[in-house]
Amino acid sequence: MIEVNNLVKRYGDKTALHGISFGVKSGEIVGLLGLNGAGKSTMMNIITGYISPTSGTVHINGHDIVRESNDAKRVIGFLPEQFAFYPDMRVMEYLHFVCDLQGYSRDKKQREAHLYGIMDQVGVKHMAGRMIRNLSKGYKQRVGFAQALIGSPKVLVLDEPTVGLDPSQIIEIRQLIKDVGYESTVVVSSHILSEIQAICSRVIVIHEGRLVADDAPENLMQSLRSTNRLAVRIVGSSEDIERALSAVENIKKLTLLPQREAGAEDFLIIGRRNKDIRQDVFRALAKANLPLLHTYGHDLSLEDVFMHLTLRENKEESKG
């Protein structure tokens, strides 16, 4: 549905995107993740045809976004980060205005049925007659979502869709995105890691205009999990536990964690690289008669993955 090939964007001497390539299949919800200034909004604006690339191509449903812009844009719904409304318009009036701009159906009954369906879907049907200026931030975001759905687009592009919303509004918008994902291909840009992890089946990480990762969130986290990093809960004093584990040759670092259970201590154990320390830890504790209540891999969040990827990228650039 979306094919991005060797995309480059320069602004004078500054290069915002460095030869990025990826594809998005029909029905996928893909997260575009990166720090502020990483190139996410530039990527979104090129995909939606708002700006042109310096070089490279973008195809939407088989149409080149530059050479066949009208055909490509017909299948795209876009919610930009900074969305502009006419505050003195009523919600229904504004959506009719967007229909006029997009050339969507002049048949009044067909158009109103379409718009009422969208408003019902995003939860603003009861606000149809309200002035936009009188709506809360959450409802304004829903109206922005509604205009992006006009024409039932096959591709929906959302740039920071939950920015500025409170927790309950964020949960509502997340559910809307998931619901739309059953019918459309969705690309969501965000710098909020939990946002991407909650709604996306795939993550594309951009750092300083370069693509540094493209995979499912769980695969990215799994790739950094290892057998040399354990969190454990052990019955005994911290002194006895540290003494017993000091005999394990390949332990590099031992960190006492906050106590969660009376009579037991939690530790984070980090072993030397590429060394499986699990059996040695078990034997050392058994020898010292220190019962092991619980052991688990120290799971990584998407934030850990992001920091690992961006730090690795910076190190490679400094070597170059």
C-alpha positions as CSV (number, residue, x, y, z in Angstrom):
1,M,0.0,0.0,0.0
2,I,2.9,2.4,0.8
3,E,6.3,2.0,-0.8
4,V,9.1,4.4,0.2
5,N,12.3,4.0,-1.8
6,N,15.6,5.7,-1.0
7,L,14.0,8.9,0.2
8,V,16.2,12.0,0.6
9,K,15.2,15.4,1.8
10,R,17.5,18.4,2.0
11,Y,16.9,21.9,3.2
12,G,19.8,23.9,2.0
13,D,22.9,22.4,3.6
14,K,20.9,20.3,6.1
15,T,19.8,16.8,5.2
16,A,16.6,15.8,7.0
17,L,16.3,12.3,5.5
18,H,19.1,10.1,4.4
19,G,18.0,7.6,1.8
20,I,15.1,5.9,3.8
21,S,13.3,2.9,2.4
22,F,10.4,0.8,3.7
23,G,7.0,-0.6,2.8
24,V,3.7,-0.8,4.6
25,K,1.2,-3.5,3.7
26,S,-2.6,-3.1,3.6
27,G,-4.1,-3.4,7.1
28,E,-0.9,-2.7,9.0
29,I,-0.7,-0.2,11.9
30,V,2.9,1.0,11.8
31,G,4.6,3.3,14.2
32,L,7.1,5.9,13.1
33,L,9.2,6.5,16.2
34,G,11.9,9.1,16.8
35,L,13.0,11.9,18.9
36,N,11.8,15.5,18.2
37,G,13.7,16.6,15.1
38,A,14.5,13.0,13.9
39,G,12.7,13.6,10.6
40,K,9.3,12.1,11.4
41,S,7.2,15.1,10.3
42,T,9.3,15.6,7.2
43,M,8.6,11.9,6.3
44,M,4.9,12.3,6.9
45,N,4.6,15.5,4.8
46,I,6.4,13.8,1.9
47,I,4.2,10.6,2.2
48,T,1.1,12.8,2.1
49,G,2.3,15.0,-0.8
50,Y,2.5,18.2,1.2
51,I,6.2,18.6,0.3
52,S,8.4,17.0,-2.4
53,P,11.5,14.9,-1.7
54,T,14.9,16.0,-2.9
55,S,15.3,12.5,-4.4
56,G,13.7,9.0,-4.1
57,T,10.1,8.0,-4.6
58,V,6.9,7.3,-2.6
59,H,4.1,5.2,-4.1
60,I,0.6,5.1,-2.4
61,N,-1.6,2.3,-3.7
62,G,0.6,2.1,-6.8
63,H,0.6,5.9,-7.5
64,D,3.7,8.1,-7.4
65,I,3.0,10.9,-4.8
66,V,4.8,13.4,-7.0
67,R,3.9,12.4,-10.6
68,E,0.4,11.2,-9.8
69,S,-0.3,13.3,-6.8
70,N,-4.1,13.6,-7.3
71,D,-4.6,9.8,-7.6
72,A,-2.3,9.2,-4.6
73,K,-3.9,11.8,-2.4
74,R,-7.4,10.5,-3.0
75,V,-6.7,7.4,-0.9
76,I,-4.9,9.3,1.9
77,G,-6.4,10.7,5.1
78,F,-4.0,13.0,7.1
79,L,-4.1,14.3,10.6
80,P,-1.1,16.7,11.0
81,E,0.4,17.4,14.5
82,Q,-0.6,21.1,14.3
83,F,-4.1,20.9,13.0
84,A,-5.8,24.1,12.0
85,F,-9.6,24.6,12.3
86,Y,-11.9,27.5,11.5
87,P,-13.1,28.1,15.1
88,D,-16.3,29.9,14.2
89,M,-17.5,26.9,12.1
90,R,-19.8,24.3,13.6
91,V,-18.5,20.7,13.5
92,M,-20.9,19.5,10.7
93,E,-20.3,22.8,8.7
94,Y,-16.6,22.2,8.9
95,L,-16.8,18.6,7.7
96,H,-19.0,19.7,4.8
97,F,-16.3,22.3,4.0
98,V,-13.6,19.6,4.0
99,C,-15.8,17.5,1.7
100,D,-16.0,20.5,-0.7
101,L,-12.3,20.9,-0.7
102,Q,-11.8,17.2,-1.5
103,G,-14.5,17.0,-4.0
104,Y,-16.4,14.3,-2.1
105,S,-20.0,13.6,-3.3
106,R,-22.3,16.5,-4.0
107,D,-25.3,14.3,-3.3
108,K,-26.6,15.8,0.0
109,K,-28.1,12.5,1.4
110,Q,-25.1,10.5,0.5
111,R,-22.7,13.0,2.0
112,E,-24.6,13.5,5.2
113,A,-25.0,9.8,5.7
114,H,-21.2,9.5,5.3
115,L,-20.4,12.3,7.7
116,Y,-22.8,11.2,10.4
117,G,-21.3,7.7,10.1
118,I,-17.8,9.2,10.6
119,M,-19.0,11.4,13.5
120,D,-20.6,8.4,15.2
121,Q,-17.4,6.4,14.7
122,V,-15.1,9.0,16.4
123,G,-17.7,10.0,19.0
124,V,-18.7,13.5,18.0
125,K,-22.1,12.9,16.5
126,H,-23.7,14.7,19.4
127,M,-21.4,17.7,18.8
128,A,-22.5,18.2,15.2
129,G,-24.0,21.6,15.9
130,R,-21.4,22.9,18.3
131,M,-18.9,25.6,17.5
132,I,-15.4,24.2,17.2
133,R,-14.0,27.0,19.4
134,N,-16.2,25.7,22.2
135,L,-14.9,22.1,22.1
136,S,-12.3,20.6,24.5
137,K,-8.9,19.7,23.2
138,G,-10.0,16.0,23.1
139,Y,-13.1,16.7,21.0
140,K,-11.1,19.0,18.6
141,Q,-8.7,16.1,18.1
142,R,-11.7,13.8,17.3
143,V,-12.9,16.4,14.8
144,G,-9.5,16.3,13.2
145,F,-9.7,12.5,13.1
146,A,-13.1,12.8,11.5
147,Q,-11.9,15.0,8.6
148,A,-9.0,12.5,8.0
149,L,-11.6,9.7,7.5
150,I,-13.7,11.6,4.9
151,G,-13.8,9.5,1.7
152,S,-12.9,6.3,3.6
153,P,-9.2,6.5,2.8
154,K,-7.2,3.4,2.3
155,V,-4.2,5.0,4.0
156,L,-4.4,7.0,7.2
157,V,-1.4,9.1,8.3
158,L,-1.4,10.4,11.9
159,D,1.3,12.8,13.1
160,E,1.5,12.8,16.9
161,P,-2.3,12.1,17.2
162,T,-2.4,12.2,21.1
163,V,-0.2,15.2,21.7
164,G,-1.6,17.4,24.5
165,L,-4.4,15.0,25.5
166,D,-5.1,13.8,29.0
167,P,-4.8,10.1,29.9
168,S,-8.5,9.3,29.3
169,Q,-8.5,11.1,25.9
170,I,-5.3,9.2,24.9
171,I,-6.9,5.9,25.6
172,E,-9.9,6.9,23.5
173,I,-7.8,8.0,20.5
174,R,-5.8,4.8,20.7
175,Q,-8.9,2.7,20.4
176,L,-10.1,4.8,17.5
177,I,-6.8,4.1,15.7
178,K,-7.1,0.4,16.4
179,D,-10.7,0.4,15.1
180,V,-9.7,2.2,11.9
181,G,-6.8,-0.2,11.4
182,Y,-9.2,-3.0,10.5
183,E,-10.2,-1.1,7.4
184,S,-7.2,1.1,6.5
185,T,-3.4,1.1,6.5
186,V,-2.3,3.3,9.3
187,V,1.0,5.1,9.9
188,V,1.3,6.8,13.3
189,S,4.2,9.1,14.1
190,S,5.1,9.7,17.8
191,H,8.0,10.3,20.1
192,I,6.0,8.7,22.9
193,L,7.2,5.1,23.3
194,S,4.2,3.7,25.2
195,E,2.0,5.1,22.5
196,I,3.7,3.1,19.7
197,Q,3.9,0.0,21.9
198,A,0.2,0.1,22.7
199,I,-1.2,0.4,19.1
200,C,1.3,-0.7,16.5
201,S,2.2,-4.1,15.2
202,R,5.4,-2.8,13.7
203,V,7.9,-0.1,14.6
204,I,10.1,2.0,12.2
205,V,12.7,3.9,14.2
206,I,14.2,7.0,12.7
207,H,17.2,8.7,14.2
208,E,18.7,11.9,12.8
209,G,17.1,11.2,9.4
210,R,18.2,7.6,9.2
211,L,16.3,4.4,9.5
212,V,17.9,2.5,12.4
213,A,15.3,-0.3,13.0
214,D,12.2,-1.8,11.4
215,D,10.5,-4.7,13.2
216,A,7.7,-5.8,15.5
217,P,8.1,-4.2,19.0
218,E,8.4,-7.6,20.7
219,N,11.1,-8.7,18.2
220,L,13.1,-5.5,18.9
221,M,12.9,-6.2,22.6
222,Q,13.7,-9.9,22.2
223,S,16.8,-9.1,20.2
224,L,18.3,-7.3,23.3
225,R,17.2,-9.8,25.9
226,S,20.0,-12.1,27.0
227,T,20.9,-14.8,29.5
228,N,23.5,-12.6,31.2
229,R,20.9,-10.3,32.7
230,L,18.6,-11.6,35.5
231,A,16.4,-10.2,38.2
232,V,16.1,-12.5,41.2
233,R,14.3,-12.7,44.6
234,I,16.2,-14.6,47.3
235,V,15.5,-15.4,50.9
236,G,18.3,-14.1,53.2
237,S,20.2,-11.0,54.1
238,S,21.7,-8.8,51.4
239,E,25.1,-9.4,52.9
240,D,24.8,-13.2,52.7
241,I,23.5,-13.1,49.2
242,E,26.3,-10.7,48.0
243,R,28.9,-13.0,49.6
244,A,27.5,-16.1,47.9
245,L,27.2,-14.5,44.5
246,S,30.7,-13.0,44.7
247,A,31.9,-16.6,44.0
248,V,30.3,-16.6,40.6
249,E,33.1,-15.9,38.2
250,N,31.2,-14.3,35.3
251,I,29.1,-11.9,37.3
252,K,30.0,-8.3,36.3
253,K,27.6,-6.3,38.4
254,L,25.2,-6.9,41.3
255,T,22.6,-4.3,42.1
256,L,20.3,-4.4,45.1
257,L,16.7,-3.5,44.1
258,P,13.9,-2.2,46.3
259,Q,12.5,-4.8,48.7
260,R,9.2,-6.2,47.6
261,E,8.7,-9.1,50.0
262,A,9.5,-9.4,53.7
263,G,12.5,-11.7,54.5
264,A,13.7,-11.6,50.9
265,E,15.9,-9.4,48.7
266,D,15.7,-8.6,45.0
267,F,18.8,-8.2,43.0
268,L,19.6,-7.3,39.4
269,I,22.5,-9.5,38.2
270,I,24.5,-8.6,35.1
271,G,27.0,-11.1,33.8
272,R,29.9,-10.7,31.4
273,R,28.9,-10.4,27.7
274,N,27.8,-13.6,26.0
275,K,28.0,-15.5,29.3
276,D,25.0,-17.5,30.5
277,I,25.1,-17.1,34.3
278,R,21.8,-18.7,35.2
279,Q,23.1,-22.2,36.3
280,D,26.1,-20.7,38.2
281,V,23.8,-18.4,40.1
282,F,21.5,-21.2,41.0
283,R,24.4,-23.5,42.2
284,A,26.0,-20.7,44.3
285,L,22.7,-19.9,46.1
286,A,22.0,-23.6,46.7
287,K,25.5,-24.1,48.2
288,A,24.9,-21.2,50.6
289,N,21.4,-22.5,51.5
290,L,19.8,-19.3,50.2
291,P,16.3,-20.2,48.7
292,L,15.7,-18.7,45.3
293,L,12.0,-17.6,45.2
294,H,11.7,-16.0,41.9
295,T,13.9,-15.4,38.8
296,Y,13.0,-13.6,35.6
297,G,14.8,-12.0,32.7
298,H,15.1,-8.3,33.2
299,D,12.6,-7.3,30.4
300,L,13.4,-4.4,28.2
301,S,10.9,-1.8,27.3
302,L,10.6,-0.1,23.9
303,E,12.4,2.8,25.6
304,D,15.4,0.6,26.4
305,V,15.4,-0.6,22.7
306,F,15.2,3.0,21.4
307,M,18.1,4.2,23.6
308,H,20.2,1.2,22.6
309,L,19.5,1.8,18.9
310,T,20.2,5.6,19.0
311,L,23.3,5.2,21.1
312,R,24.6,2.5,18.8
313,E,24.0,4.8,15.8
314,N,25.8,7.7,17.4
315,K,28.8,5.5,18.3
316,E,29.0,4.2,14.7
317,E,28.8,7.8,13.3
318,S,31.6,8.9,15.7
319,K,33.8,6.0,14.5
320,G,33.2,7.0,10.9
